Amino acid sequence: MVWNKNALETAAKEWAADLGLADYREGVRDTVRFFRNADREMRKSRRLLLDRVANAPLESRQLQRRMESFEPVTPVQLAYAKKALQLIWPRDVPIPSKQQVVDLLLAAASKSADRPGVFAPLAFGHLEFDAKNFPGQLLIAILENWPFMAVCGNPECKTPYFFSKRSTQKYCERGECTRYAVRKKALKWWNDKRAKTSKSKGKGKQ
C-alpha cells in the first residue's frame, strides 16, 4: 500500500471531526492503523483464496465457505478459475502465459455491468476491486503473490500449490513433504557415494 501523507491527514481530520475528537493527530494515528490493518487482512484473505481455489476440491466445504463472501459464481466459472490458476502456478510457466490468465481475469472483473466494480480510494493510493468481486480479488491475489507461487516436489502432496519463502524452495513445509525431501536427499547421497566407491574399485583392479 502506498501511503500518501496529505491524503491520510485530510481523511483523518474528517474522521476525527465526525467522531468529535479534539486532537485530530490521534485520528491520523488511528486512520493509518486502520488502513494498514485493513490492507494486511485483505492480503492475507486473498492469499488464502489462492490456496483454496488451487488446492481444495470444488465441492469441499473449505472452498465453498470462501466463496460465500463473493457474488454468486457458477460451478463452471469456479472450475475454470481453478484450472487456470493451476496452469500458471508452476515457476517454469512462461510469463506471457501467466499474463494471459491475468488479462482474462481483468476483463471478467471489469466488463460486467452487474458486477461490483473497481474503486480508487485516495488514502490507499492504488486501485481496489470490490471485496465481493471474485475475479477481481483473484486477479489482485495473483499480482501480489505470483513470484512466490511454486509446486511441491512431493508427488503425493495433498496441497501441492504453495507459497515459497525462497526461490530455491522445492517442497512445501507440510511434515510428510519435509520427510520426503530428507529421504530423497539421503538416497541421492547414498547413490552418489556408492557410485564413487564402485568407480574407485574399478580403477584399483586396473
C-alpha positions, 0 to 999 in steps of 0.5 A: 500500500502506498501511503500518501501523507496529505491524503491520510491527514485530510481523511483523518481530520474528517474522521476525527471531526465526525467522531468529535475528537479534539486532537485530530493527530490521534485520528491520523494515528488511528486512520493509518492503523486502520488502513494498514490493518485493513490492507494486511487482512485483505492480503492475507484473505486473498492469499488464502483464496489462492490456496483454496481455489488451487488446492481444495476440491470444488465441492469441499466445504473449505472452498465453498465457505470462501466463496460465500463472501463473493457474488454468486459464481457458477460451478463452471466459472469456479472450475475454470478459475481453478484450472487456470490458476493451476496452469500458471502456478508452476515457476517454469510457466512462461510469463506471457502465459501467466499474463494471459490468465491475468488479462482474462481475469481483468476483463471478467472483473471489469466488463460486467455491468452487474458486477461490483466494480473497481474503486480508487480510494485516495488514502490507499493510493492504488486501485481496489476491486470490490471485496465481493468481486471474485475475479477481481480479488483473484486477479489482485491475489495473483499480482501480489503473490505470483513470484512466490507461487511454486509446486511441491516436489512431493508427488503425493502432496495433498496441497501441492500449490504453495507459497515459497519463502525462497526461490530455491524452495522445492517442497512445501513445509507440510511434515510428510513433504519435509520427510520426503525431501530428507529421504530423497536427499539421503538416497541421492547421497547414498547413490552418489557415494556408492557410485564413487566407491564402485568407480574407485574399485574399478580403477584399483583392479586396473 
